[in-house]
Amino acid sequence: MMTSQRPVTELSLPKPIIERAEALLQKGGRCLLGIAGPPGAGKSTVAELLAAELGARALVVPMDGFHLANQELARLGLAERKGAPDTFDVHGYRALLERLRHQRADETIYAPSFHRDIEEAVAGSIPVSPDVSLIISEGNYLLLDEGPWQPVAGLFDECWYVAVDPDERRTRLIERHMHFGRSLEAAQAWVNQTDEPNALRIEQYRNRAHLQIPWSDGPA
């Protein structure tokens, strides 16, 4: 039987995680923190909780804003592989990270976000003020040591990996796909054929992370 995830408001990060982020802030200037992990690991939850703890000093700018549009995926014949490494604009993502690293004091940078209700990225939806000290970027492939993804990990001051029990992760993914309109059978098929191969690929590179965070947001 599936179990629903707990609301983010009922979750909290371990104190050492917050202290590690605080230590990054002590360096001064703009810092970039990557939070990586397989689909359904809880990356966005960890990023959201950390940003809430740090307040106005931190902002989440997710990798998912660089999903290729559904129309472009269809043109490329990649629609059934949406979420795989080659279905993102990795060069655009890298360029954004570089801009965020060197943001001018008089500049607001606008980053894209991904909206699951329409399954599309929306450009210019996250305004980044130069006053933000820590950019938290979460995504599946930040640690990938392949092709155009290889340089991404080096663009962060630190990159963390969110680790979760595989069964819990699969349950979350099936529930997520059903919430956004798939039947149980279609959700299970997508997890088996798309999410799981991606997860196995991502897990190969978890040891590139500076820190691994065991995570569960199921019932306590």
C-alpha positions as CSV (number, residue, x, y, z in Angstrom):
1,M,0.0,0.0,0.0
2,M,1.2,3.5,-0.8
3,T,1.9,6.0,2.0
4,S,1.6,9.7,1.4
5,Q,4.5,12.0,2.0
6,R,4.3,14.3,5.0
7,P,3.8,18.0,4.4
8,V,7.0,20.0,4.2
9,T,5.8,22.0,7.1
10,E,6.1,18.9,9.3
11,L,9.6,18.1,8.3
12,S,13.0,19.5,9.5
13,L,16.6,19.2,8.6
14,P,19.2,17.7,11.0
15,K,21.1,20.4,12.7
16,P,24.5,19.4,11.2
17,I,23.1,20.0,7.7
18,I,22.1,23.6,8.6
19,E,25.5,24.2,10.3
20,R,27.3,23.0,7.2
21,A,25.3,25.5,5.0
22,E,26.1,28.2,7.6
23,A,29.8,27.4,7.2
24,L,29.5,28.0,3.5
25,L,27.9,31.4,4.1
26,Q,30.9,32.3,6.4
27,K,33.1,32.3,3.3
28,G,31.5,35.5,2.2
29,G,30.4,36.5,-1.2
30,R,28.2,34.4,-3.4
31,C,28.2,30.7,-2.8
32,L,26.6,28.0,-4.9
33,L,25.4,24.7,-3.3
34,G,24.2,21.8,-5.4
35,I,21.8,19.2,-4.1
36,A,21.8,16.0,-6.3
37,G,20.1,12.7,-6.2
38,P,17.9,10.3,-8.1
39,P,14.2,11.1,-9.1
40,G,12.0,11.0,-6.0
41,A,14.9,11.3,-3.5
42,G,13.6,14.4,-1.8
43,K,16.0,16.9,-3.3
44,S,13.5,19.7,-3.7
45,T,12.2,19.1,-0.1
46,V,15.7,19.3,1.3
47,A,16.4,22.5,-0.8
48,E,13.2,24.1,0.3
49,L,13.7,23.3,4.0
50,L,17.3,24.6,3.9
51,A,16.3,27.8,2.2
52,A,13.5,28.3,4.8
53,E,16.1,27.9,7.6
54,L,18.5,30.4,6.1
55,G,15.8,33.0,5.2
56,A,16.6,35.8,2.8
57,R,20.2,34.8,2.5
58,A,19.3,31.8,0.4
59,L,17.3,31.1,-2.7
60,V,16.5,27.8,-4.6
61,V,17.2,27.8,-8.4
62,P,16.4,24.3,-9.6
63,M,18.0,22.5,-12.5
64,D,14.5,21.4,-13.7
65,G,13.9,24.9,-15.2
66,F,16.1,23.6,-18.1
67,H,13.8,20.8,-19.2
68,L,13.5,21.0,-23.0
69,A,9.9,22.0,-24.0
70,N,7.5,19.2,-24.8
71,Q,7.3,20.4,-28.4
72,E,11.0,20.2,-28.8
73,L,11.2,16.7,-27.1
74,A,8.6,15.5,-29.6
75,R,10.5,17.0,-32.5
76,L,13.7,15.2,-31.3
77,G,11.9,11.9,-30.6
78,L,12.7,12.1,-26.9
79,A,9.2,12.6,-25.4
80,E,9.2,9.1,-23.9
81,R,12.6,9.7,-22.3
82,K,11.7,13.0,-20.7
83,G,13.9,13.4,-17.6
84,A,17.0,11.7,-19.1
85,P,20.2,13.7,-19.2
86,D,19.9,14.5,-22.9
87,T,16.4,16.1,-22.4
88,F,17.8,19.1,-20.6
89,D,19.5,22.3,-21.9
90,V,22.7,21.5,-19.9
91,H,24.6,24.3,-21.6
92,G,22.0,26.8,-20.7
93,Y,22.1,25.6,-17.1
94,R,25.8,25.9,-16.9
95,A,25.7,29.4,-18.3
96,L,23.2,30.4,-15.6
97,L,25.4,29.0,-12.9
98,E,28.3,31.0,-14.3
99,R,26.1,34.1,-14.3
100,L,25.0,33.5,-10.7
101,R,28.6,33.1,-9.6
102,H,29.6,36.4,-11.1
103,Q,26.4,38.4,-10.7
104,R,26.9,42.2,-10.8
105,A,25.7,44.3,-7.8
106,D,23.3,46.2,-10.0
107,E,21.8,43.1,-11.8
108,T,18.8,41.0,-11.2
109,I,19.1,37.6,-12.9
110,Y,15.9,35.8,-13.9
111,A,16.0,32.0,-13.8
112,P,13.4,29.5,-15.1
113,S,11.4,27.1,-13.0
114,F,9.5,23.9,-13.9
115,H,5.8,23.6,-13.4
116,R,4.6,20.1,-12.9
117,D,0.9,21.0,-13.5
118,I,1.7,21.9,-17.1
119,E,4.9,19.7,-17.4
120,E,6.8,22.7,-18.8
121,A,9.5,25.1,-17.8
122,V,8.6,28.8,-17.4
123,A,11.3,31.3,-18.3
124,G,12.1,34.3,-16.1
125,S,10.0,33.1,-13.1
126,I,12.7,33.2,-10.4
127,P,14.2,36.7,-9.8
128,V,17.7,36.4,-8.1
129,S,18.8,39.5,-6.3
130,P,22.5,40.2,-5.9
131,D,21.9,40.3,-2.2
132,V,21.3,36.6,-2.0
133,S,24.4,34.9,-0.5
134,L,23.6,31.2,-1.1
135,I,22.1,29.8,-4.3
136,I,20.8,26.3,-3.8
137,S,20.3,24.4,-7.0
138,E,18.8,20.9,-6.9
139,G,18.7,18.4,-9.7
140,N,19.3,14.9,-10.8
141,Y,22.4,15.2,-12.8
142,L,24.7,17.7,-10.9
143,L,27.2,14.9,-10.1
144,L,27.1,13.2,-13.5
145,D,30.6,12.7,-14.9
146,E,29.5,12.3,-18.5
147,G,29.5,14.5,-21.6
148,P,28.4,18.1,-21.2
149,W,27.3,17.4,-17.6
150,Q,30.9,16.7,-16.4
151,P,31.8,20.3,-15.6
152,V,28.6,21.0,-13.6
153,A,29.8,19.7,-10.2
154,G,32.8,21.9,-10.3
155,L,30.6,25.0,-10.6
156,F,29.4,24.6,-7.0
157,D,31.2,25.3,-3.8
158,E,29.8,22.0,-2.5
159,C,27.5,19.4,-4.0
160,W,25.5,17.1,-1.7
161,Y,23.7,13.9,-2.5
162,V,20.3,13.0,-1.1
163,A,20.0,9.2,-0.5
164,V,16.7,7.4,0.2
165,D,15.4,3.9,0.5
166,P,14.7,2.7,-3.1
167,D,11.2,1.4,-2.2
168,E,10.2,4.7,-0.6
169,R,11.6,6.5,-3.6
170,R,9.6,4.4,-6.1
171,T,6.4,4.9,-4.0
172,R,6.9,8.7,-4.0
173,L,7.4,8.7,-7.8
174,I,4.3,6.6,-8.5
175,E,2.2,8.9,-6.3
176,R,3.6,11.9,-8.0
177,H,2.8,10.7,-11.5
178,M,-0.7,9.7,-10.4
179,H,-1.2,13.1,-8.8
180,F,-0.4,14.8,-12.1
181,G,-2.8,12.6,-14.1
182,R,-1.4,9.2,-14.9
183,S,-3.2,6.0,-14.0
184,L,-1.6,3.6,-11.6
185,E,-0.5,1.3,-14.4
186,A,0.9,4.2,-16.5
187,A,2.7,5.6,-13.4
188,Q,4.3,2.3,-12.6
189,A,5.4,1.8,-16.3
190,W,7.0,5.3,-16.4
191,V,8.9,4.6,-13.2
192,N,10.1,1.3,-14.5
193,Q,11.0,2.4,-18.0
194,T,12.3,6.0,-17.4
195,D,12.8,6.9,-13.8
196,E,14.6,3.8,-12.6
197,P,17.2,3.7,-15.4
198,N,18.0,7.4,-14.7
199,A,18.2,6.6,-11.0
200,L,20.7,3.8,-11.5
201,R,22.8,6.1,-13.7
202,I,22.8,8.9,-11.1
203,E,23.7,6.6,-8.2
204,Q,26.9,5.6,-10.0
205,Y,28.3,9.1,-9.2
206,R,27.1,9.6,-5.6
207,N,30.7,9.4,-4.3
208,R,31.6,12.6,-6.1
209,A,29.4,14.5,-3.5
210,H,31.0,16.4,-0.6
211,L,28.2,15.1,1.7
212,Q,25.6,12.3,1.5
213,I,22.3,13.0,3.3
214,P,20.1,10.0,4.3
215,W,16.6,11.2,3.8
216,S,13.0,10.1,4.5
217,D,9.9,12.2,4.5
218,G,7.5,9.3,5.1
219,P,5.5,8.8,8.3
220,A,7.7,9.2,11.4
